[in-house]
Amino acid sequence: MTVLPPSRMSRADFVARFGGVFEHSAWIAEQAFDAGLTAANDTAEGLHAALTAKMRASGEAERLALIRAHPDLAGKLAQAGRLTPESTGEQASAGLNMLTDAERDDFTRLNEAYTAKFGFPFIIAVKGRTKAEIRSAFETRVGNDAATEFATALEQVERIALLRLKDLLP
């Protein structure tokens, strides 16, 4: 089956294919499609530009909801096998599905401290990172102020979306 480039897809097909690029936030794909796509949006980078423009233009409440749509790293949803296929693969690529009991307890403690401080989960593009790198970033970022961490979380959301698009588009 031949898959059409994004600029030539129907809205339903586009949202079905790219609606999960931003975790549980198909509204971004819907808005990007409705704004109009061109051949310039047929690459991962080009489509990423269109999608992130819509995300960045949204209000703070929508961006906070987008951040909150992400699961905790190695959290309860992962342990219960209830992550999206994308998140499952990404977390497994970093070894977060193979934590020792001590590592799992450590990630749980870090997740709880981070969420208590900021009101949203710790987000990092884990693809290509090790457990140690992720843990180190956790330790560093929990010391950030709220505004810095909100911006950093959104940067990581954008990075995750780009990596997902690179997997979907040639």
Residue pairs with C-beta under 8 A, 6 or more apart in sequence:
3 17
4 13
5 39
5 42
6 14
6 17
6 18
6 37
6 41
6 42
6 47
6 169
7 37
7 38
7 39
7 41
7 42
9 17
11 30
11 33
11 34
14 29
14 33
14 37
15 26
15 29
15 30
15 33
17 168
18 29
18 47
18 51
18 165
18 168
19 25
19 26
19 29
19 30
20 26
20 84
20 86
20 164
21 28
21 29
21 51
21 161
21 164
21 165
21 168
22 28
22 29
22 51
22 55
22 66
22 69
22 157
22 161
23 66
23 69
23 70
23 71
23 84
23 86
23 87
23 157
23 160
24 69
24 84
25 55
25 65
25 66
25 69
27 62
28 51
28 54
28 55
28 58
28 66
29 51
31 54
32 41
32 47
32 50
32 51
32 53
32 54
35 50
35 54
37 47
37 50
40 46
41 47
41 49
41 50
42 169
43 169
44 162
44 165
44 166
44 168
44 169
45 162
45 165
47 165
47 169
48 158
48 161
48 162
48 165
51 161
51 165
52 158
52 161
55 63
55 66
55 154
55 157
55 158
58 66
63 150
63 154
64 120
64 150
66 154
66 157
67 120
67 121
67 123
67 150
67 153
67 154
67 157
68 120
68 121
70 87
70 120
70 121
70 123
70 157
71 77
71 78
71 83
71 87
71 121
72 78
72 107
72 111
72 115
72 121
72 122
73 91
73 96
73 107
73 111
73 121
73 122
73 124
73 126
73 134
73 138
74 91
74 96
74 97
74 99
74 103
74 104
74 107
74 108
74 111
75 107
75 108
75 111
75 121
77 83
78 87
78 88
78 91
78 96
78 97
79 104
81 88
83 91
86 164
88 97
90 125
90 126
90 127
90 160
90 163
91 97
91 126
92 98
93 126
93 127
93 128
94 126
94 127
94 129
94 130
94 131
94 134
95 130
95 131
96 107
96 126
96 131
96 134
99 107
99 131
103 131
106 135
107 135
107 138
110 122
110 135
110 138
110 139
110 142
111 121
111 122
113 142
114 121
114 122
114 138
114 141
114 142
115 121
115 122
117 142
117 146
118 146
118 149
118 150
118 153
120 150
120 153
122 138
122 141
122 142
122 153
123 153
123 156
123 157
123 160
124 134
124 137
124 138
124 156
125 156
125 159
125 160
125 163
126 134
127 160
127 163
141 149
141 152
144 152
